[in-house]
Structures are given as structure tokens and as C-alpha cells.
Amino acid sequence: MHPLALAPFFAFPVRNNDTFQTYLAVSSSSCIPLLTLWTASWCPTCRTVEPLIRSLVESGVGEEYGGVALAPVEFDSPDIMSAGADGLAMTYMITAIPTLLSFDAGEAQTTTKITDGRQLADRELLTQWIQNEARRHGGRGGGGGSGLSFGGLFGRSK
């Protein structure tokens, strides 16, 4: 794999619209789907689900189809929860946490969104879901995990 390959996860969680838009632009320009895991500090299910999803992405699930990137979104951050037009939770209709939502070419894939905590704790279901989301990008030239690392926002951990 190219030494500047897109990392499987972003180093900083999303706490505001600017960070979210940056991650979305990087994943889009790198032709790699962005998986967002919407969590909250007070959510015990989130604390269980996040390490599982992160381990699957870090272990390379979906790489055979071009790979994915993962960014946790802190639902309880004021900029994420705000009711205004800039509130990301309102924009993407996040009504439950944890929620796993994929973005492909900058577009939310709402038809494949997962909001059921039991499904989010199912390793096999998550593996299949990640592979399907990675496969979605497979036919759009330039994919395959050869995106660039931008300003140290993220780095390969393997």
C-alpha cells in the first residue's frame, strides 16, 4: 500500500461542522467512503460499539473493495446538536445514538444507516456492512486506498 494511504480513521473526533466538512472532502477526494459513528459521552452502548467498529476498520475490513475511513461524531457537542441549520444531527436526521452512517462522494447513504444497538454490536453484520459500503465506491476510478494524507490529520496505524 502507498505510504501516504488514507488512514482507516481520522485522528480527531468530529465536534463541529468545519471538521466534518474537512473529513467529508478528504474522503470524497480520496474516493473512499466515510463511515461516521455518532456517539455521546454518556452512552454506554457507544463505548462498547466504537472499539468494535474501529477494530474492524483498522484490521482492513473492506480494503479488498477500496477501503473505508471512520470518523466518530460527538453527538453531544453543542455544534453537532444545535437545532439551527448548521446542526449536523438535524441535517442528517440523527435521532438515536449510536448511529452508523456512511457517506459516499459527499452524500449520506441514509438507506443503509444503522441505529439499532444490537446490530451495531454484531461483528458479522458490521463486517458485511463495511464491505458493502466499501464496495459502493469500488467502481469510481481512483479508489483503492491511495488517497493522500492531509496535514497530519490522520496517519496509517498499521
C-alpha positions in Angstrom: 0.0 0.0 0.0 1.1 3.5 -0.8 2.9 5.1 2.2 0.5 8.1 2.1 -2.6 6.0 2.0 -5.7 7.2 3.7 -5.8 6.1 7.2 -8.7 3.9 8.4 -9.8 6.5 10.9 -9.4 10.2 11.5 -7.3 11.3 14.5 -9.8 13.8 15.9 -13.5 13.2 16.5 -15.9 15.5 14.8 -17.1 18.2 17.2 -18.1 20.9 14.7 -19.3 21.4 11.1 -15.8 22.6 9.9 -14.1 19.4 11.0 -16.9 17.3 9.5 -16.8 19.1 6.1 -13.0 18.7 6.1 -13.2 14.9 6.7 -16.0 14.6 4.1 -14.0 16.5 1.5 -10.9 14.4 2.2 -12.8 11.1 1.9 -14.6 12.3 -1.2 -11.4 13.5 -3.0 -9.7 10.2 -2.0 -12.6 8.2 -3.4 -13.0 6.4 -0.1 -16.4 6.2 1.8 -16.5 7.9 5.1 -18.2 5.9 7.9 -19.4 8.2 10.7 -20.2 6.8 14.1 -22.5 9.2 16.0 -21.8 8.8 19.7 -22.2 10.6 23.0 -20.0 10.7 26.2 -22.9 9.5 28.3 -23.9 6.5 26.1 -22.7 3.1 27.4 -23.6 1.3 24.2 -21.5 3.8 22.3 -18.5 3.0 24.5 -18.9 -0.7 23.6 -19.6 -0.3 19.9 -16.9 2.3 19.0 -13.9 0.0 19.7 -15.5 -2.9 17.8 -16.1 -0.8 14.7 -12.7 0.8 14.9 -11.0 -2.6 15.2 -12.8 -3.9 12.1 -11.9 -0.8 10.0 -8.3 -0.9 11.3 -8.0 -4.6 10.6 -8.7 -3.9 7.0 -12.3 -5.0 6.6 -13.4 -3.6 3.2 -9.9 -3.0 1.9 -10.4 -5.6 -0.9 -13.1 -3.2 -2.2 -11.1 0.0 -1.9 -11.3 0.6 1.9 -13.2 3.0 4.1 -12.4 5.7 6.6 -14.0 6.1 10.0 -14.7 9.3 11.9 -16.5 9.4 15.3 -19.0 12.3 15.6 -19.6 13.5 19.1 -23.4 14.0 19.1 -23.4 15.8 22.4 -21.1 18.6 21.2 -23.0 21.9 21.0 -22.3 22.4 17.3 -23.5 19.0 16.4 -26.7 19.1 18.5 -27.7 22.6 17.6 -31.2 23.0 16.2 -30.1 25.5 13.7 -29.3 24.9 10.0 -25.7 24.2 10.8 -26.6 21.4 13.3 -25.2 18.2 11.8 -27.6 16.0 13.7 -30.6 17.8 12.3 -29.1 17.8 8.8 -28.6 14.1 8.7 -31.7 13.2 10.9 -29.7 11.5 13.6 -32.3 10.7 16.2 -30.7 7.8 18.0 -27.2 7.0 19.2 -25.2 5.2 18.4 -25.8 5.6 14.7 -23.6 4.4 11.9 -24.0 6.4 8.7 -21.9 6.2 5.6 -21.0 9.0 3.2 -20.1 8.2 -0.4 -18.9 11.1 -2.7 -20.1 13.5 -0.1 -23.7 12.1 0.0 -25.2 10.5 3.1 -26.3 6.9 2.5 -29.4 7.1 4.6 -30.9 3.8 3.3 -28.1 1.8 4.9 -27.9 3.8 8.2 -27.8 1.5 11.3 -29.3 2.8 14.5 -30.0 -0.5 16.4 -27.5 -1.0 19.2 -27.9 -4.8 18.8 -26.9 -4.7 15.2 -24.0 -2.4 16.0 -22.7 -4.9 18.4 -22.9 -7.8 15.8 -19.4 -8.3 14.5 -20.5 -10.3 11.4 -23.2 -7.8 10.5 -20.8 -4.9 10.8 -18.2 -6.7 8.7 -20.7 -7.2 5.9 -22.0 -3.7 6.2 -18.5 -2.2 6.0 -17.7 -4.4 3.0 -20.9 -3.3 1.3 -20.1 0.4 1.9 -16.5 0.0 0.6 -17.9 -1.9 -2.4 -20.1 1.1 -3.2 -17.0 3.1 -4.1 -15.2 0.4 -6.0 -16.3 1.4 -9.5 -15.5 5.1 -9.3 -11.9 5.4 -10.6 -9.1 6.4 -8.2 -10.4 4.4 -5.2 -8.5 1.7 -3.5 -7.0 3.4 -0.5 -4.4 5.5 -2.3 -5.6 8.9 -1.1 -3.3 11.4 0.4 -2.7 12.3 4.0 -3.6 15.9 4.6 -1.6 17.9 7.1 -1.2 15.1 9.6 -5.0 15.0 10.3 -4.6 11.2 10.2 -2.0 8.6 9.6 -1.7 5.0 8.8 -1.7 3.0 12.0 -0.6 -0.4 10.6 
